[in-house]
Amino acid sequence: AARVRAALGGRGASPCVVVCVLGGTDFRTAEARALVEALAAKLDAVAGSKVRFVTGGMAGVHETFAKSCGDGSRVWNLLPVGHSSGFGRGTDINAGRSLDERKAIFGLLGDVYLTVEGGPALAQEAQVAYERGATVVPLRRTGGASDGLFGFPAGALQRPPFASEVQWALLASKDASVDESAAAAAAVVEACVAAAVAAKESAGDVLPVLEEVPPLAAAAAPAKESPRIATGDIEKQRAQNEELSRALLELTAELQRHNIISGDASVELPAKTDGDLGPLSPSGRRGTEYYEIDT
C-alpha cells in the first residue's frame, strides 16, 4: 500500500505516519465517547504535519474522532466506493466495493491503530494489523475487544518499549480521569510516531510529508472562522483526491487478483495521465520494512 500512503501524504520529502482509528458504530458508555473526544483533541495538538489520521467513515467512534480532531485537515475517512461519511469534517476517500474490501485495505494502511471498545470484528481487524507489524494501542478502559476479549491479539496488550509503565497503566485504569487516560494515550501515540519516523529515515524509507490542505468541512463553517480558499487551492486538493482515488482502485484490483479480497479483479480505472507513477505494488508493513505480495 506504499502508493496509497504516498497519495495520503501529498508532496514532500519527509516521512509521514498513518494512524488508523478502530471502533464501533455506537458507544457502550458516555465515558468512552468523552475519552475519544479528549484523545482526538490532544492528538491534533501534538501530531504535527507528519501524521495522517484515517477513520473508517462510520458513525460512533469514527465520527466522534473526526469531529474532535481539530479542523479535520489531517483526517481522512475511508469508505467503500459510492459511500460518503457525511461528517462534514476531514476528507472522504473511497476504496473497495464492499465493507469487507474496505476493511482489508484499511488493514494495510496504518503504522498505528487506536482501538476503542469493539467486538469480534474489531478484534479481527486488530489481529491483522498486529500480525503485519503495525503498533496497536488499545484503550483498555473502554472494555470489549480493546480489553482483550473476542480474540484480540494478546501481544497488543503488552506495553511497547516507547511507552512508560505509568502511561500504559493509564490506558486501562478506570480510576484515572478521562483526561489523564487521554493524555497518556496521546503521549504513547506521539512516541510511536517519533519512533516510526526515525526508523523510516534511518532505513531510507522516505514517505511524503503532509500538506496543510483545507478540509472539506471548511465550506460549512461560519464565515468568520473560514478563510477564503483560492481557486488554485481547490484545484490542487481535487487533483490530490483524484490521485488517491486512482491509487485505491488499483490497490483493490491487486488485492482481488491475489485473492486477498473477493470480487471481480477487473476494476475500471481512469485513463493514465502524464506523470503517472505506474502500477501499484500492494505491500504490508512488517516492522519498519515493506514487502510485496508474492505473485
N, C-alpha and C positions, 0 to 999 in steps of 0.2 A: 504493500500500500504506500510505497515511498512517493509515488507521483501524486496520489491523493493528498498526502500530508504536505507535499510541496505546494499544491494548489490551496490548501488551507492557510498556508503561511504567507502567500503573496511573494513579493520580490525582496531580495536582500542577501546578505552573506552570513548571518549568524544563525545558529541552530534554534529551532523552536521546539517546544514540548507540548504534546497534546494531552489534556486532562479530560477524561470522559466521566460522565455522571450516570450512575445506575440507581434506579429506584422505581417504586410502584406508581400506579396512576392515582393513588389516593394515599393519604397519611393515616396511619393507625392511631396516632396521638398528636395533639396540638404541640407537644414538646418537640417532636421530630420536625414538624414544619418550622418552628421557631429556630431550631438548630440549623436547618438548611438555609434559611434566610440569613442568619448571622454568619454562617460559614461563607456563603456566596459573596456577601459584602466584604468580608475580611480578605478573601482570595483576590477580589478585584483590586483591593488596595495594595496588595503585596506582589501580585503576579508579574507585573511589568509586561513589556512588549514581546517577550519570548514565549508566552503561554497562550494557547488557544483552548477554550473550554467547549466541549461538544456534548450536547444532550441528545436524547432520543426523540425530542419533539413531541412528547406526550404530556397529558395532564398530570397533576400531582407533583412529584419530586422534580421532574424536568422543568416544568413550567415555573415552579417556585424558584428554582435556582436561576433560570434565565432572567426572570423579572427582578431578582435581587442582586444580580451581578453587575453593578454599575450601570452604564448606559447601554450595555449589550454589545459594545464594539468588539469584544473578544469572544462572543458567544456564537456558536453555530449549532443549529438544530437539524439533525439528520433524520430524514423520514423517507418512507417508500415513495417511488415515483407516483406523481399525481396527488400527493397529500401535502398539506401545509399545517404548521403548528397553530397559527392564529394567535401566537403570543404577543405580537407587536413589539418584540424585543429580540435582538440578535438577527442572524441571517439564516434562513431556511435553505437546506440543500437536500437533494433527492438522490437516493441510491437503493437499488433492489426493487423488485416488482411486488414484494410482499413483506410483511413484518419479519418473517423468518430470514429472508435475504438481507433485509436492512440490519438485523441483529448480527448476522455473520460478518458483514462489512464493518459494522460498529466495533466488533471484537478485534479487528485488525488495526484500528487507527490509533489507539491510545498508548501513551507511555505510562500513564497513571489512571487508575479507575477508582473513583469515590463511590462507596455503596451506602445506601440508606434503606433500612428495613428490608423488605423483599421476601419473596417466596422461592419455590423451586426454580422458576425461570431466571431470576436474578442470580441464584447460586450457580446455575449452569453457565451463564454469561461470565461470571467472575472466575469460574474454573477455567474457561477457555482463555481468558486474558492472562490469568496467573501462569498457566502451563506454557504459554509462549514467551514468558519473561517480563510481562508488564508488572508494575507495582500496584497492588490493590490496597486501598486504605479504607477499612470498614469502620463506619460509625456504629460501634458495637452497642452503645447505649440505646439505639433505636430499636433493637431487637430483630426478630425474624432471621432471615438468611445472614444478615450483616453481623449477627451474634453467633454465627456458626451452625445454624440449622439448615436443613434441606440439602445437605451435601456440599455446603460452602467449603472451598478449599482450606484445609486446616493450616497449611503453610502460610496463607494470607493473614491468619490471625496472630502470627508471630511478629514480634517487633523487628522492623528493619533496622539496619545499622545506623541510619541517619536520623532516627527518632530516639529521643531520650525515654527512659523508663517512665518518667512523670508524664510526658506528653502522651505516650501510648496508653497509659492507665486512664488518662482523662477522656480518651475516646470511648471507654467502656463504662466509666463511672456515672451512675445515676444520682450520686450525691453531689457531684460538681454542678455548678451553674451551667446553663446553656452557653453563656458567653465564654466560660473557661474551656469547655469542650470544643467550641468553635475555634477559639484562639489556638488550642493545641493542634487541632486538625489542620488549620491553615499553616501553622509552623511546620508540620510534618510534610505537607504538600510542597511548601516553599523549599524545604531542604531536599526533597526528592527531585524537584525541578532543577535545583542548582547542581545536584549530583549528575543528573541526566545530561545537562548542558555541558558540564565539564568532561564527561565521558565521551560525548559526541565530538567535542572539539579535539580531544586527545586522539580519538580514533580517526579524525578527519572526516567524520560523517556529518557534513555541513548541510543543514536544512535552513530554509528561508526564515528570516525574522518577520514578525507580523507587521503589517502596515496598519496605521491607525485610520481605518476607513469608517465612514459614518454608518451607524446601524440602521436597519430598515425601520426601526421604531421612531426615528428622528422626525419623520413627517407627521406623526401623530402627537408629538409633544407640543406643549404650549409654545407660541411663537417667541416669547421672551427667553425660553430655555434652549431653543433650537437655532443655531446659526444657519444662515442661508448656505445651501450646498451648491457649489458651482457646477455648471453643466458638465465640465470636464471630469469632475469627481464622480458624478453619477455614471457617466460612460465608463470610467475606469472600474468602478465597482461592478457594473454589469458585465464587463469583459472578464473580470476575475471570476464571477459566478458562473459564466458560461464555460470557462476553462475548467472549473472544478466539476461542473455537471458532466462534461465530457469524460473527465478522468474517472468519475464514479461509475459511469456507464461502462467504460472499458474494464474497470475492476470487476463489476458484476458479470460481464461476459467471461472474463478469465476464471472467476470462481465457479461459474457454471461449467465451463469446459473441463475443469479439473474435478468436477463432481463434488465441490465443497458446498455448494448450494444447488437446489433443484431449479428446474426451469429450462426453457429453450435457450441454448447457448448463443443463438443468433440475435444479438442486440443491435438495433439500428442506431448508428452513430451519425452525428452531423459530419458534413464534409470537412476534411482536414484543411487547415489554413497554413499560410506561410509561418514558419517558426514553430510548427507542431513538434513536440518532443518525441513523437513516435509511439510504438506500442507500449502499453503499461505492463510492468512486471510485478504481479502481486507478490507481496512479501509479508512475513510475520516477523515480529521482533523477538529475539532471544537475547536477554541481557541488553547490551548496547550494540549488538550486531544485527544485520539484516540478512535474510537468506531468501532465495527464490524458490517457489514451489517447483518440485521436480516435474519434468514433462515426460 
